[in-house]
């Protein structure tokens, strides 16, 4: 069984974090904007589809 050494663990974590390529502020803002825009488009799409299905159900079953 491996011996647990908290100091060694912290050193390894710091070494791994130093290897990470972090996105720039601009990249982060652009990506966030795209995610928000795509979420809004998906919400609008599903709203329209839901309303069309609702209309079709009212026509077929005469409910409402």
Secondary structure by P-SEA (a helix, b strand, c coil): cbbbbaaaaaaaaaaaaaacccccaaaaaaaaaaaaaaaaaaaaaaaaaaaaaaaaaaaacccc
